[in-house]
Amino acid sequence: MEISDQLLCLFSADVREEGDRYVVEIPRREIETGGVDPNGTYRVALISADDGSASSEESTSETETPPDQPQPPVEPGETRYVEIEDIGKQGDGIARVERGYVIIVPGAEIDERVKIEVTEVKSNFAVGEIIDEV
């Protein structure tokens, strides 16, 4: 599935009936972090939470993002072109992608543009391995 660069936020929510309409609640943090204006109009996409690939028991892990948190914009094994914006305290390159999500790239230099493969994904950062220097 391809995700638009215009994506403002990503979260899981239940749909509930409220009189003659159905409501999807936006978590407060999406408003507070500035991604969503409570008076704005937005396009909404709904994706089934059950993709049939694993039971809920099998798909739960200690690093999985809780359903009320924004989901990471990358997946393990995904390849991306990123620009290294900063160097971390341990000397690793730091790239930022959608919504400011951080990808740590060991061996990368500031202002370098590299093709990476995402090797590890956590709720607040990912790690990528350089597969080609652009």
N, C-alpha and C positions, 0 to 999 in steps of 0.2 A: 504494500500500500504506500503510495506517495503522499507525503504531508506537505502542504503549502508553506512557503516561507512567510506567509501572512498570518500563520497560526499565532494567536495571542496567548492562549492557555489551553491546557489539557488536564482534565480531571474526570473522575468517575462520580456518577450521581444516579440516584433513583428517580424514576418518573412517578409522580403521584397525581391522583385525581383530585381536583379542587372545583366542585360544582360542575359547570359545563365546559371545563378546560382541563388540560394536563400541565403540570409544572415540573421543570427541572431547576433545582436550586444551584446557584453558582456559589462556591465556597467564598466566605468573606475575604480570605487571603488573596484571592484573584483581584478583588477590588482594591484592597489595601496595597498590593504591590504595584498597582498602576497599570496592569495589563488590560483591565476592563473598566469602562466608565458606566456607572449604574444608570445613566440616562441615555446611553448609546443604543444603537440598533446593530445587531450582529447576525451573520450567517451561522447556522448551527448544523453540525454534522453529528449523527448518532451512530455509534459503532457498538454492536452487540458485545456484551461482556463475556459471553460464552461462545468462543470460537470453535469449540468442540475438539481442540487439540489435546487437552488434558483435563483431568478432573480438578475440582477446586483444591482438593488435598494435594495433588501432584504439583500444581502450579504455585503453591505458596512456598516462599523461602524467606530466610532472615533478611535478605537484601531487597526483597520486593517492596516497591513503594506502596504505602497504604492507599486504599481507594480514595480517601479524601484529600490526597496530596497530588500535585501535578506530576504526571508521568514523565520520565526522562525522554528527551526527543531523539535518542539514539538507542540502538540495540546491539548486543554482542554480534560480531561478525560483519557489521555494516562498514562499508568503506565511504570515506568522505575526503573532500579537499578542505583543509583548514589553514588559516593564517595564525601564526604564533604571535600573540599580542603581548605576552609577558613571560617572565621566568620566575618559577616558584622558588621557595626557600631552599629546596634541595637541588636546584639547578635544572629542573624539568621545564619544558615548554608548556605554556598555558594558552589554549585556544578557547574562544567562547562561541557558542552556536545559538540556536533559538532560545529566546527568553533569558539569555545570559548564562545558560548552562555551560559548565566548565568541562573541558576535555584536557587531561594531562597527557603530554606527549614527551616521554623521555628521549633525550638526545636531540631535541629540536632547539633551534636558536630563534631569538626574537626577530620579527619581521620575515621569517621564513614561511613559505607556502609549501605545504606537504600533503601528500595523499596518505591517509592513515586507515588502518583497520581497527575498529573498536574491539578491544579485548576484554574489557570489564566495565560493567555498568552498575552504578550505585544511584541512590535517590538524588544526591546532590552533585555528583561528578562522575566522569567516566575516564578510562585510561585507553589511549590509542597507541598503536605501534606504527612507526613510519614504514610504508611499503614503497614509496617513491617520493623523490624531491622534485618539485615543480620548478 
